[in-house]
């Protein structure tokens, strides 16, 4: 491990020499400066991990030097030293940004403890910065096609406002990513974004999930619990797959959306919240309204700013950028070497229809990164159904059907399609269901119906 560099700044030569010897013995690299201006030059040259800075120096004193260091390098940790210490000076130095303040004559034990704590704090700051960058990259919208440029522009305009947004699009297109981006670019980004999977909450638990409950409200409620809306106060609540919410749940949700206040289950106190609502659906809600499966008043309440996320087949020109992003992401998370996708391989991927959209592409890239040993992914490495040459051309598919009945032919196609997808995902039910955009339970039924369980 590389040793840390500490810059010692003091106008007394004896102190510089003493600290240089002590810190070198402790395994640190040491740089020295005899003035504030000299310290600023050394910081630029050495880029130290920590600065020990005397307060009382001729010319540019320690507080002024600290201000200039923090203006240029805000994350650099500085420990102040003074032989004329008082509370006012200590408070002023910490307000300017010093990590710690130590009085002279220096106690070696206290000095080393402060140095180690400051370096640990610096590592923590770096880790937080790295995680923030990673999180931001995770929620970056990739693609510069015309449709994605339009979507990004809509997000740019709408995000800073408090307007409610209804995001529509097929499964796997990235609706959740759009929701996260809207929140990240909003004025509420310092507060939480709380996600609610509307399809996953049982009807009998919807009130407890959304509004929370008081202790003893029902059997098993041993403690008070905040609900999703409560947790999202002054932030954003993301109602994912709102089209799959039951009518009863829709009615309860509409009430809180209109009033922005509620009572916890088993409670009497009215709780007011301030939340921005972003909802998403893969369904045509206007058709759902016609079929009596979705409340019209809830639809109009949510549909303030409609946004549609295009399918991958509508923006195949973004595939090279997406592949590049997924390769980097998986190489980093799995700690493996990135692989190259030459233009002929990307061209092959751009000719596929991608019924599972971006999610299906990401799954394929991850599989290729794991299963392909060569550093370059060639056309031969791309399996069916992504590789058109590995199966009969779609134009001639009709000749492969054994029946003249449309219904029977449809069944033959469905069976072949599911079997092909199961093979592509090595029989993994969850991945296959996610890729082709149907519920896992529905896929199980189809497998049983077509006797594909083997």
N, C-alpha and C positions, 0 to 999 in steps of 0.2 A: 504494500500500500504506500502511495506517495505521502511523504511527510508534509504537514501543513506549514505554511509560511506566515510568520508573524512580523509585522512592521512595528518597531519600537521607536517612538518619537519623544525626544527629551533634549533640552539644551545643556544638560549636565553630562559630561563625558564619562564620569565615574559610574553613573547610573546606567548609561548605554552599555558600557563594558560589562557591568555586573549582570544585567538582564540578558545580554547576548550569551554570556557563558552559561547561566542557569537554564535558559530556554533551549540552547543547543544540547546541553546534557539531557534534557527531557525529550529529545528527539525531534525538535522543531527546526525548520529552516528560519534563519533570522536575517531581517534587513533592518538598517538603522537610518534615522534622519535626525538632524539637530535643530530643525526649525519647522514651522508650519508650512512654508512654501516648499521646503525640501521634502516634507511628508507628501504633499500633493504630487510632486514629481515621482516619488518612489511608488506611490499607489498606482500611477499610470504605468510605470516600468515593470513593477514586480507583480501586480495584481494579487496582493496578499489575501490570506483567508481571515486575518484578524489584525486590528491595529491597537497597540497600547499607546495612548496619547496623553502627554503631560498637558495640564491646563495652563500653568504660568510659564509662558515663553515670551521673549522679546519679539517685536514685530507682530506677525500673525499669531494671536494666542490660540490656546487649545479649543475654546468654544467656537471661534471663527473658523478654525481649521475643520472642526467637526461638521459645522454647517455646510462647508464646501464639499467635504467628502460625501456626506449624505445626499447632497443635491446631485452629485455625479454617480454615486454608487449606493443607492438606498438600502440594498440588502447586505452591505459589508458591515460586520459587527465591529464596534469600537468600544474599548474599555478606557475610561478616563482615569488619570492618576494626578494626585495633587498633594503637596506638602503643606498647603495653606487651606485645608478643606473647611467648608462650612455647609450648612444645610441648603442655603440659597443656591450655592454653586452646584451642588449635587443635583438639586431639583432642575435647575436650568439645563444642565448637560443631558439629563434623561429626557427632558421635554424636546430637546433638539434631536435626540435619537440615539444617545449612547446606550449601550447594553448594560453597563455597570459603572460604578464609581468606586475607586479604591484610594484610601489615604496613604500617604507616605509617613514614616518609613514602611515599606511594603512587607507584608507578611507573605512568605513564600507559599505557605499552605493556602491562604486565601486567594492569592494571585493565580495559582495553578487551578484551583477550583473554579474561579471565575472564567479563566481561559477555556477550560474544558466545557463548562456550561454554555459559554458563548458559541463555541464551535458546534456543540450539539444542537443549539438553537438554529444556527446557520444551516445545518444539514436538514433540519425540519422545515425551514423556510424553502429550501431548494426542492425538497420532496413535495411540499404542497404546491409549489409553482409547477413542478413536473406533472403532478396529478391534474392540476387545472388545465394545463396545456393538452394533456392526454384526453381529458373529458371534452374539451372544446373540439379537438380533432375528431373524437368519436361522434360528435353531433354535427360535423361539417357536411353540408349537402354537396355531393360530388356531381359534376356534369356541367357542361357549357352549351348543351343543345338549345335550340330556340325555346322549346317548351319549358326546360329547366330554368333558362334565363328569365322567362316570364314569371315563373313561380318564385324565384329568388327576389325578383322586383316586388312582387305582391307582399312577400314576407317582410322585405325592407320597409315598405310603406306602413304595413299594418302593425308590426311587432311593437313599436314604441307607444302605441295607443292602448286603450283598455278594451277595445272592441272584441267581442266574442267571435270565435272562428269555428266553422264546420269544415273539416277536411274529409274529402271523399277520395276513393281510389281502390284499386284491386288489392287483394292480399299480397304482402311482400313488396309493395312499391315504396314504402318509407314514410308512411303517414306519421308514425311516432317520431321519426327524425324531424319532420316538419314542425311538429308540436314542440319538441325540445328547442328547436332553433328559434321559434317565436318567443318562447319563454326567456331564452338566453339573451335575446336582443331587446327584451322589454325592460321597462323601468322596475319590474318586479323581480328581476333576476337574482337579487340578493336574498330573496325569500324562496321558500320551497315550491317545486312543482310536484304535485301529488297525483299519481296515476291510479285510475280506477278501471279495471277490466270488467266492463259491464256484463260481458257474457259469462264471466266466471263466478259471479256472486249469486248464490241461491236466493230465491225470492223471499224466503222467510228471514234472511239475514240482511237484506238490503238496508233497512233502517239502521241497524246497529253498525253496519260498515260505513254508511254515509254520514250518519249523525252521531255515532258513538253511543255509549250507555253508561248509566250510573251503577255503582256497586249494588248488587242485589236485584237488578232490574229483571233478571230471569235466572233460571238454574244454570250455574256455571259462571255467572258474572261476579267473580270474587273481588274485582277491583274496578274502579272507574276507567273508562277507555275513551280516548278522543276518536272522533270519526274522521273521515277523509276531508270533509269540508272544513272542519275545525282545524285540522293540520295544515290546510292550504291557505289559512288566513293571511291576507296581504300578498299572496302568491298566485299561482295558477293551478287549477284543477283540470286534469286531462281525462275526459270521459272516452275511453277507447272502446270501439265497437258498440257505440250507443244504439245502433240498430238491432242489437241482440238483447236489449234490455226488455224485460217483461212489461206488459201494460200497467200492472200494479206498481212496479218500480218506477216506470215513467211518470206516473201520477205523483208519486212522492218526490221524485227529483224535480219535477216542474214547480212544485210548491216552494221548495227552497231556492230554486233559481229565480223565481219571481220576487220572493220576499227577502232573500239573503239573511234569513234568520230561522232558527229551529230550536227544538228542545231535544236533549239526549233521551234515548229510550229509558223510561223509568224516572225521568227528571221533570221538574216544573220550571226551571230557570230558562228564560229565553236567551239564546246566544246569537249575537249578530256577527256576521262574517263579511269580509271584503275579499271576494275571489274573482279572478278572471277565468272564464270557462273556454276551454278549447276541446272540441269533440271530434271524433273520427268515426268513419263507417266505411265498410266495403259494400254496403247495400244501396240500392236506389230508394231513398226514403220516401220520395213522392209515390212510388209504386207501393211501398209498404203502407203508406197512408190509405191508398185506394183499397188495399186488401184488408184494412182494419187492424194492421199489426203495429202501427206507430201513430202516436198522437199528433195531430196536425198543429195544435197549439205549442207543443214542445218543439216541433220542427221549426216553426217560425221564431220561437224564442232563441234557438241555437243558431239558426242560419243567418246571422248578421253579416258576416264576411265569409262567403263560400270559397273554398280553395280545392282544386282538384290536382292530385298527384298523378302524373302520366305513368302509364305502364312502361316497362322496359322496351317492349317492341316498338313503342312510339318514339324512343330516343336511343336507338342502337348506336348512334355516333358517340354516346357517352360510355360505351362498354370499355374501350381502352383505358380511360381514366379510372373507371370503377375497378377494373382488374388490377391496375397499378396500386390503387389504394388498399384493396383487400390483401394483396401480396405483402405490402409493407406492414399492414396491421397484423397479419398472422405471423409473419417472420418475427415481429417484436414480441407478441404474446407467447409464442411457442419457442422463442429463442432458436430459430432455425435460419439458414441462409435463404435470402429471397431467390426466387426463380424468375427466369426471363420468359416472356410470352412474345415471340416474334410476330411480325405483322400478318403472316399467313395464318397463324393460329387465332389471332384476334379477328381476322376476317371470317374465319369459320364460325366463331362464337357470335358474330354479328348477323349470321344468316339463320340462327335459331330463333324460335318464336318466344321463348321464355314465359311459359304460362305461370311459373312461380315467381316471375319478376326478379327484382334485385336480390331478394333473399335466396332464390334458386341459384343465381350467379355466384353469390358469396359462398354458398355451400359447396359448389363445384370447385371454386378456387381453393378452398380449404382442403378438399379431398385430393386435388392434384398436388398441392404442396406437401401433403403427407405421403401419398402413395407413389409419386413419381420420383425416382432416384436421380435422374439426370438434371443438370442445372437449367436446361432449356426445355420448356414444354412445347413439343411439336404437335402437328396435326394428329399423328398416330396415337398420341397420349390422350386425346379427347375422346371419351367413350360415347356410346349411344345413350340417349337420343340427341345429344348435343352435336354429334358428328353425323351429318347427313349421309356421308358415304358408308357409314357403318350399318345402315338399314335401308330398306327400299325407299325410293324417292316418294315424296308425298303425292306428287302428281299421279302416280300409278297405284295409289292405295286402293282405289275402288275395285281394281281387278283381283285383289287379294281376299275379298269377302266371299263367303260361301253361300250367303243368302241374298235373295232379291228383295226381301222385306226390309223396309227402312228401320223398323223397330229392332229386328234381329241384327241388322248390320250395325246399328248404333250400339247394341250390346256387345257385339264382337269387338268393335273399336274400343269401347270403354274397358273391356277385359284386357285387350292387348296393351292399351295405354297404361293401365295401372300396373300390369305385370312388368312392363318396360321400366316404369318409374321405380318400382320396388327393387328391381335388379340394379338400377342406377344408384340406389341408396343402400345397397347390400341388405335389403330386407328390413331396414329400420323404419318402423311404422310412423313414428313421430316426425322424422325428417321428411319422409315421403309426403305425409299429409300437409306439412308446412309448405313444402315446395310446390305442390299442385293446388294449394289453396282450398282444402276442405277440412272439415273437422275430423279429428282422429277417430271418433266413434263411427262416423260415416264411412271412413276408409275401412275400418274393421268389418262393417256390414258388407261392403263391396267385395272384400277379400273372401268372406264366407260365401257370398252369393255366387262368385265365380270360381270357388274352390281353389283359391290361390294360396291357401295356408301352407302348402308344402314348400 
